Amino acid sequence: MTKTILIATDYSLESLNILKKVLREKDASDDQNQYNILLVSGYDLGDSIRDLLFNTKSVIFSKLRPVEFCEAYEIIRNKYPHLINKIVCDIFTGSFQRTFNNYVKAENIEEAYYSSSIKSKGKGKFDLIPYIKNCKDLKSHEISVEIRETLPEKGRLAEIFVEA
């Protein structure tokens, strides 16, 4: 059976620790389901007509998502091929709870995972955690992720191999 889960991310390598922990737990419990994983960040498109007309998702992702992030989630995907059907990066651009609830229904999302220590920061980004917590149709789980400031490979692909 295929289920869809949402993981709130800021497209940093640290946020992939949420994905690692979720998949490790599901693997340890011998979960027989396969998962469509949505890595979602909140993004404010703004109100400039030029931005609304000419910014596509690929343009936005080129600003938000580093290449190392994509390489790292592919490594995780290769480690758990029996659990992962597909991984999709997405952005949520709404500003109302009702819009987020409709997004959850449209994507058939059953569970959401987030970490309070991962804060979406930067131009245009906003935090999805309040939307996730207030969504009645969604089972949400907070995952504790330790962010180490003194990691020698911080911001590099090797960071994904550090056990969290």
C-alpha positions in Angstrom: 0.0 0.0 0.0 1.3 3.5 -0.8 0.9 6.3 1.7 1.9 10.0 1.4 3.8 11.8 4.0 4.9 15.4 4.3 8.2 16.5 5.7 8.5 20.2 6.6 11.9 21.3 5.3 14.0 24.4 4.7 16.1 22.6 2.1 19.1 22.5 4.4 21.1 19.3 4.9 20.1 19.4 8.6 16.4 19.0 7.7 17.1 15.7 5.9 17.8 14.3 9.4 14.0 14.3 9.8 13.7 12.1 6.7 16.5 9.8 8.0 14.8 9.3 11.4 11.4 8.7 9.9 12.7 6.1 7.5 14.9 4.5 10.1 11.8 4.1 12.5 9.7 2.7 9.7 12.4 0.2 8.7 12.9 -0.9 12.3 9.2 -1.6 12.6 9.2 -3.7 9.4 6.7 -1.4 7.8 5.4 -3.0 4.6 4.0 0.2 3.1 5.7 2.3 0.4 5.8 6.1 0.8 5.4 9.0 -1.4 7.4 11.7 0.4 6.8 15.4 -0.1 9.6 17.6 1.1 7.7 20.9 1.5 8.8 24.4 2.4 6.7 27.5 2.8 7.4 30.2 0.2 5.9 33.6 -0.1 5.7 34.5 -3.8 5.1 38.2 -3.0 2.8 40.4 -4.9 4.9 41.7 -7.7 3.2 41.0 -11.0 6.6 40.4 -12.6 7.5 37.8 -9.9 4.1 36.1 -10.2 4.3 35.9 -14.0 7.9 34.8 -14.5 8.8 32.8 -11.4 8.3 29.1 -12.0 9.0 26.3 -9.5 12.3 25.5 -11.1 13.4 29.2 -10.7 12.3 29.2 -7.1 14.0 25.8 -6.4 17.3 27.1 -7.9 17.2 29.9 -5.3 16.1 27.7 -2.3 17.5 24.2 -2.8 21.3 23.6 -3.0 22.6 20.8 -5.2 23.9 19.0 -2.1 20.4 18.7 -0.8 19.3 16.8 -3.9 22.3 14.5 -3.8 21.8 13.8 -0.1 18.1 12.8 -0.5 19.1 10.5 -3.4 21.6 8.8 -1.1 18.8 8.3 1.5 16.5 7.1 -1.2 19.0 4.5 -2.3 19.4 3.3 1.3 15.6 2.6 1.8 14.3 1.6 -1.7 11.8 -0.8 -0.2 10.1 2.1 1.7 10.2 4.9 -0.8 8.0 5.0 -3.9 9.0 8.6 -4.8 10.4 11.8 -3.2 9.1 15.1 -4.5 10.2 18.6 -3.5 7.5 21.2 -3.3 6.6 24.6 -2.0 3.5 25.7 -0.3 2.6 29.3 -1.4 -0.7 29.8 0.4 -1.2 32.1 3.4 -4.4 30.7 5.0 -5.0 27.5 7.0 -7.9 26.6 4.7 -5.5 26.7 1.7 -3.1 24.3 3.5 -5.9 22.0 4.4 -6.9 21.8 0.7 -3.3 21.1 -0.2 -3.2 18.2 2.3 -6.5 16.8 0.8 -5.4 17.3 -2.8 -2.1 15.5 -2.2 -3.7 12.7 0.0 -1.2 13.4 2.8 -1.8 11.2 5.8 1.1 12.1 8.1 3.4 15.1 8.6 6.8 15.3 10.3 8.6 18.4 11.4 11.2 19.6 13.8 11.0 22.8 15.8 14.8 23.2 15.6 14.6 23.5 11.8 13.4 27.1 11.1 12.7 28.3 7.6 14.8 31.4 7.2 15.8 33.5 4.3 14.1 35.6 1.6 10.6 34.5 0.9 10.6 31.4 3.2 8.1 30.9 6.0 7.5 28.2 8.6 4.9 25.5 7.9 4.8 24.2 11.5 1.7 26.3 12.6 -0.2 25.1 9.5 0.7 21.4 10.2 -0.3 21.7 13.8 -3.6 23.3 13.0 -4.6 20.8 10.3 -7.3 18.5 11.6 -7.0 15.9 8.8 -3.3 15.3 9.4 -1.5 13.2 11.9 1.5 15.3 12.8 4.7 14.2 14.6 7.5 16.3 16.0 10.9 14.8 15.4 13.8 16.0 17.6 16.8 16.9 15.5 20.1 17.9 17.1 21.9 20.6 15.0 25.6 20.6 15.7 27.3 23.9 15.1 30.8 22.6 15.3 30.5 19.9 12.6 33.6 20.0 10.3 31.5 19.0 7.3 28.7 21.4 8.0 26.9 22.4 4.8 28.6 19.6 2.8 27.3 16.3 1.5 29.2 14.3 4.1 27.0 15.8 6.8 24.2 13.4 5.7 26.4 10.4 6.9 26.7 11.7 10.5 24.3 9.8 12.7 21.7 12.0 14.3 
